[in-house]
């Protein structure tokens, strides 16, 4: 193992190399090395035309030069195979602008594919992605026009009468991974990392592809001072180490900071939960919370689904459910924003690939996820909107493997102005964009596959609740105070199934006082 500078690290990457990059937003992001690559390209024009692959892109949810945004320079990247680009908005925009061909692969798939590459296997066979945009019968994970000119990275197989997908392995020339410390021999420990992501699999994949492994750490400690159980990557797999530099752009959780409550070293007393004002977001979260069951293992997506945790705290049953994050933590309270993927007071933290082993097999009892577009078949899009490409993240793994999925979101968007008064929903101004469309732009959730899997699927908005049936989307509840024709059907590109037993949403959802909800 050799300690080098970020400038030296950049020079180790050859033009055209495939580079694997660890991180999840601000968690586990190799900011110093990424900055070194950016500076080298600006100065010398190298490395250029590299391939990049990652799970959840490093970044801080902005277009600042941070995380994957460091690589959003014309000519630096020649191809991308990633799961989620929302944390690095400039990089996602570069995909939308066709600066290079890009493939968006489900997060659990890319993690397990790194493991397959590490093991010298020719690829990964899985059910994940069937009948979504990952399916080669639809777009084969292609995220932009340039990718249509590239060879397929996924193909359809039929094994023992069952359809499945085969994702091809590819060599990884360089793995850039974030650890907490390295000892003088190069052993890497992850004791202060809130997310133990795909670092191990990335490193072994690069090593076994005859490539190199570059680690970024806070400091070097004496040889023999690390506990064996804290060392995730052995020195024999580590070629170079770069000492990290502070990067305040990652907010209060910037790289040098250690937050013991995020790694289970300390339990902190959570501040008394601030009761959220009753608005359309809380209405959706309350209705979703009514589906929770005691002792259930639940995944909450980013954005509006996070409000479900607030409702659970207000209603007093936070201790009766287990919140799980696809990046590895289970228990505690998931953290959103820049360090999505971490949890406060987690009960366990496992590597991301292991979490998806559990998820893919059906370990989740329920998931509450966002709703951006829904079509007449019940398909959902959350991954691509014109030039804005985010990728699916863990959305496909979660929605194809979970027994019950509840999608939440406002009925329309873009200037929507609503209020809840006297137990009723009042729409002051309708949103400019309808979310219930004829055909979604990209199928991130496949209704067809959900029906094959016999899953229970609900679509919860502030004014209407739908469920997926074999005949299509059925409207099952409407909010008190709304007009069926003018406030719902008028803003849908299709007519849902409506039966005589159409119900009104629980009136407690629309009142300021506590619901006294029991699970």
VENURZI-V946286 format. One record per backbone hydrogen bond with DSSP energy under -0.5 kcal/mol. NH is the residue of the N-H (numbers start at 0). CO is the residue of the C=O. E is the energy in kcal/mol with one decimal. If there is no record, write none. Layout:
BEGIN
nh->[NH & NH]
co->[CO & CO]
e->[E & E]
END
This chain:
BEGIN
nh->[1 & 3 & 8 & 9 & 10 & 11 & 11 & 12 & 12 & 13 & 15 & 16 & 18 & 18 & 19 & 20 & 21 & 23 & 24 & 25 & 26 & 27 & 28 & 29 & 30 & 33 & 34 & 35 & 36 & 37 & 38 & 39 & 40 & 41 & 42 & 43 & 44 & 44 & 45 & 48 & 49 & 50 & 51 & 52 & 53 & 56 & 56 & 58 & 59 & 60 & 61 & 65 & 67 & 68 & 69 & 70 & 71 & 72 & 75 & 76 & 77 & 78 & 79 & 80 & 81 & 82 & 82 & 83 & 84 & 85 & 87 & 88 & 88 & 89 & 91 & 92 & 93 & 94 & 95 & 96 & 97 & 98 & 100 & 102 & 103 & 104 & 104 & 106 & 109 & 110 & 111 & 112 & 113 & 114 & 115 & 116 & 117 & 118 & 119 & 120 & 123 & 125 & 125 & 129 & 131 & 132 & 134 & 134 & 137 & 138 & 138 & 139 & 140 & 141 & 142 & 143 & 146 & 147 & 147 & 148 & 149 & 154 & 156 & 158 & 159 & 161 & 163 & 164 & 165 & 166 & 166 & 167 & 167 & 168 & 172 & 172 & 173 & 174 & 175 & 176 & 176 & 178 & 179 & 180 & 181 & 182 & 183 & 185 & 187 & 188 & 188 & 189 & 192 & 193 & 196 & 201 & 202 & 203 & 204 & 205 & 206 & 207 & 208 & 208 & 209 & 210 & 211 & 213 & 214 & 214 & 215 & 216 & 217 & 218 & 220 & 224 & 229 & 230 & 230 & 231 & 231 & 232 & 236 & 237 & 238 & 238 & 239 & 240 & 241 & 242 & 243 & 249 & 250 & 252 & 253 & 256 & 258 & 259 & 261 & 262 & 263 & 264 & 265 & 267 & 269 & 274 & 278 & 282 & 283 & 284 & 285 & 286 & 287 & 288 & 289 & 290 & 291 & 293 & 294 & 295 & 297 & 297 & 298 & 299 & 299 & 300 & 304 & 305 & 306 & 307 & 308 & 309 & 310 & 311 & 312 & 313 & 314 & 315 & 315 & 316 & 317 & 319 & 320 & 321 & 322 & 323 & 324 & 327 & 328 & 329 & 330 & 332 & 333 & 334 & 338 & 339 & 340 & 340 & 341 & 343 & 344 & 345 & 345 & 346 & 347 & 349 & 351 & 353 & 354 & 355 & 356 & 357 & 358 & 359 & 360 & 361 & 362 & 364 & 365 & 366 & 367 & 368 & 368 & 370 & 372 & 373 & 374 & 375 & 377 & 379 & 380 & 384 & 387 & 388 & 389 & 389 & 390 & 392 & 394 & 397 & 398 & 399 & 400 & 400 & 401 & 402 & 403 & 404 & 405 & 406 & 406 & 407 & 408 & 412 & 416 & 418 & 420 & 420 & 422 & 423 & 424 & 425 & 425 & 427 & 427 & 428 & 431 & 432 & 434 & 435 & 436 & 436 & 443 & 443 & 444 & 446 & 449 & 450 & 451 & 452 & 453 & 454 & 455 & 456 & 457 & 458 & 459 & 459 & 460 & 460 & 464 & 465 & 466 & 467 & 468 & 471 & 472 & 473 & 474 & 475 & 475 & 476 & 477 & 478 & 481 & 483 & 486 & 487 & 487 & 488 & 489 & 490 & 491 & 492 & 495 & 496 & 498 & 501 & 502 & 504 & 508 & 509 & 510]
co->[238 & 240 & 4 & 5 & 6 & 7 & 8 & 8 & 9 & 11 & 47 & 13 & 16 & 50 & 173 & 52 & 175 & 26 & 56 & 337 & 23 & 25 & 25 & 21 & 28 & 29 & 30 & 31 & 32 & 33 & 34 & 35 & 36 & 37 & 38 & 39 & 39 & 40 & 39 & 74 & 75 & 16 & 78 & 18 & 80 & 54 & 83 & 24 & 86 & 86 & 86 & 63 & 57 & 65 & 66 & 67 & 68 & 70 & 72 & 72 & 49 & 49 & 100 & 51 & 102 & 53 & 54 & 54 & 389 & 389 & 84 & 61 & 86 & 61 & 87 & 88 & 89 & 90 & 91 & 92 & 94 & 93 & 77 & 79 & 140 & 81 & 102 & 392 & 105 & 106 & 107 & 108 & 109 & 110 & 111 & 112 & 113 & 114 & 116 & 115 & 166 & 123 & 164 & 126 & 128 & 442 & 128 & 131 & 134 & 132 & 134 & 134 & 132 & 138 & 101 & 101 & 143 & 143 & 144 & 145 & 146 & 165 & 163 & 161 & 157 & 158 & 156 & 125 & 154 & 123 & 164 & 152 & 165 & 121 & 17 & 170 & 17 & 211 & 19 & 174 & 213 & 215 & 188 & 188 & 218 & 186 & 220 & 182 & 232 & 180 & 186 & 229 & 189 & 191 & 194 & 197 & 198 & 199 & 200 & 201 & 202 & 203 & 204 & 205 & 206 & 205 & 172 & 174 & 212 & 239 & 176 & 241 & 179 & 179 & 181 & 221 & 226 & 226 & 227 & 187 & 229 & 187 & 233 & 234 & 212 & 236 & 212 & 1 & 214 & 3 & 216 & 246 & 247 & 249 & 250 & 253 & 256 & 257 & 258 & 259 & 259 & 259 & 259 & 265 & 267 & 272 & 276 & 278 & 279 & 280 & 281 & 282 & 283 & 284 & 285 & 287 & 288 & 518 & 319 & 292 & 295 & 321 & 365 & 297 & 323 & 367 & 301 & 302 & 303 & 304 & 305 & 305 & 306 & 307 & 308 & 309 & 310 & 311 & 312 & 311 & 311 & 316 & 317 & 295 & 320 & 297 & 328 & 324 & 340 & 347 & 322 & 343 & 331 & 341 & 335 & 336 & 334 & 341 & 338 & 332 & 260 & 260 & 342 & 329 & 329 & 327 & 195 & 350 & 350 & 351 & 352 & 353 & 354 & 355 & 356 & 358 & 357 & 296 & 296 & 403 & 298 & 366 & 405 & 407 & 380 & 434 & 378 & 437 & 374 & 444 & 372 & 387 & 384 & 386 & 382 & 387 & 382 & 82 & 391 & 393 & 394 & 395 & 396 & 397 & 397 & 363 & 364 & 455 & 366 & 404 & 457 & 368 & 459 & 432 & 428 & 425 & 418 & 423 & 509 & 420 & 479 & 418 & 423 & 416 & 425 & 416 & 413 & 412 & 410 & 490 & 373 & 434 & 379 & 441 & 379 & 444 & 445 & 446 & 447 & 448 & 450 & 449 & 402 & 454 & 404 & 465 & 406 & 457 & 458 & 463 & 476 & 458 & 473 & 456 & 471 & 468 & 375 & 466 & 496 & 464 & 473 & 464 & 502 & 462 & 478 & 481 & 482 & 482 & 483 & 483 & 484 & 487 & 488 & 435 & 493 & 472 & 474 & 498 & 475 & 477 & 505 & 506 & 507]
e->[-1.7 & -2.7 & -2.1 & -2.0 & -1.4 & -0.9 & -0.8 & -0.5 & -1.1 & -0.6 & -1.6 & -2.1 & -0.6 & -3.2 & -3.1 & -2.5 & -2.3 & -2.9 & -1.4 & -2.9 & -2.1 & -0.6 & -0.6 & -0.6 & -1.6 & -2.3 & -2.3 & -1.9 & -2.1 & -2.2 & -2.6 & -2.2 & -2.3 & -2.2 & -1.9 & -3.3 & -0.7 & -1.5 & -0.8 & -2.5 & -2.7 & -2.9 & -2.3 & -2.2 & -0.9 & -0.6 & -2.4 & -1.6 & -0.7 & -1.9 & -0.6 & -1.6 & -2.3 & -1.7 & -1.7 & -1.9 & -1.5 & -1.9 & -2.2 & -0.8 & -3.5 & -1.2 & -1.8 & -2.5 & -2.2 & -1.0 & -1.3 & -2.2 & -4.1 & -0.6 & -0.7 & -1.2 & -0.6 & -0.6 & -2.2 & -2.3 & -2.0 & -1.6 & -2.0 & -2.1 & -1.5 & -2.3 & -0.7 & -2.6 & -2.9 & -2.7 & -0.6 & -3.1 & -2.6 & -2.1 & -2.1 & -2.4 & -2.0 & -1.3 & -1.9 & -2.7 & -2.5 & -1.8 & -1.5 & -2.8 & -2.5 & -0.5 & -2.4 & -1.5 & -2.0 & -2.6 & -0.6 & -1.6 & -2.3 & -0.6 & -1.6 & -2.1 & -2.1 & -1.4 & -2.8 & -0.6 & -0.5 & -0.5 & -1.4 & -1.5 & -1.5 & -2.1 & -3.1 & -2.7 & -0.5 & -1.7 & -2.2 & -3.2 & -3.0 & -2.8 & -0.6 & -2.4 & -0.5 & -2.3 & -1.5 & -0.6 & -2.0 & -2.3 & -3.1 & -0.6 & -2.0 & -2.6 & -2.3 & -1.5 & -1.9 & -1.7 & -1.2 & -1.3 & -2.7 & -2.4 & -0.5 & -1.3 & -1.6 & -0.5 & -1.0 & -2.8 & -2.6 & -2.6 & -2.4 & -2.3 & -2.7 & -3.0 & -0.7 & -0.6 & -1.4 & -3.2 & -2.5 & -3.1 & -0.5 & -2.7 & -2.6 & -2.3 & -2.8 & -0.7 & -2.5 & -1.8 & -1.6 & -0.7 & -1.1 & -1.8 & -0.8 & -1.3 & -2.1 & -1.5 & -1.6 & -0.5 & -2.1 & -2.2 & -2.9 & -0.5 & -3.1 & -1.7 & -2.1 & -0.8 & -1.5 & -2.0 & -0.5 & -0.6 & -2.3 & -0.9 & -0.6 & -1.6 & -1.3 & -0.5 & -0.7 & -0.5 & -0.9 & -2.2 & -2.0 & -2.2 & -2.9 & -2.2 & -2.2 & -2.6 & -1.2 & -1.9 & -1.6 & -1.4 & -4.1 & -1.7 & -0.6 & -3.2 & -1.9 & -0.5 & -0.6 & -3.1 & -0.7 & -1.7 & -1.9 & -1.5 & -1.0 & -0.8 & -2.3 & -2.5 & -2.0 & -2.5 & -2.6 & -0.8 & -0.6 & -2.3 & -0.6 & -1.4 & -1.1 & -2.8 & -0.6 & -3.4 & -2.9 & -2.0 & -0.6 & -2.1 & -2.7 & -2.3 & -0.5 & -2.9 & -0.8 & -1.7 & -0.7 & -0.6 & -1.9 & -2.9 & -2.8 & -0.5 & -0.6 & -2.0 & -1.6 & -1.2 & -1.2 & -0.5 & -1.9 & -2.1 & -1.2 & -1.6 & -2.5 & -2.8 & -1.1 & -2.0 & -2.3 & -2.2 & -1.5 & -1.8 & -2.6 & -0.5 & -2.1 & -1.3 & -1.0 & -2.7 & -1.8 & -1.0 & -1.6 & -1.6 & -1.9 & -2.7 & -2.0 & -0.8 & -2.2 & -0.5 & -1.9 & -2.6 & -2.1 & -2.6 & -2.7 & -1.7 & -0.7 & -0.8 & -1.3 & -1.1 & -0.6 & -2.5 & -2.9 & -0.5 & -2.8 & -2.8 & -1.7 & -2.3 & -2.8 & -2.3 & -0.6 & -2.3 & -0.8 & -1.4 & -2.4 & -3.2 & -0.5 & -1.8 & -0.8 & -2.1 & -2.7 & -3.0 & -1.2 & -0.5 & -2.4 & -1.1 & -2.1 & -1.1 & -2.3 & -0.7 & -1.8 & -2.2 & -1.8 & -2.2 & -0.9 & -2.4 & -2.3 & -0.6 & -2.4 & -2.6 & -3.7 & -0.5 & -0.5 & -2.2 & -2.4 & -2.5 & -2.3 & -1.9 & -2.0 & -1.3 & -0.8 & -2.7 & -2.7 & -2.8 & -0.6 & -1.6 & -1.9 & -2.1 & -1.5 & -0.5 & -2.4 & -0.7 & -0.8 & -2.6 & -2.1 & -1.5 & -1.6 & -2.2 & -0.6 & -2.9 & -0.5 & -1.2 & -2.2 & -2.6 & -1.5 & -1.1 & -1.4]
END
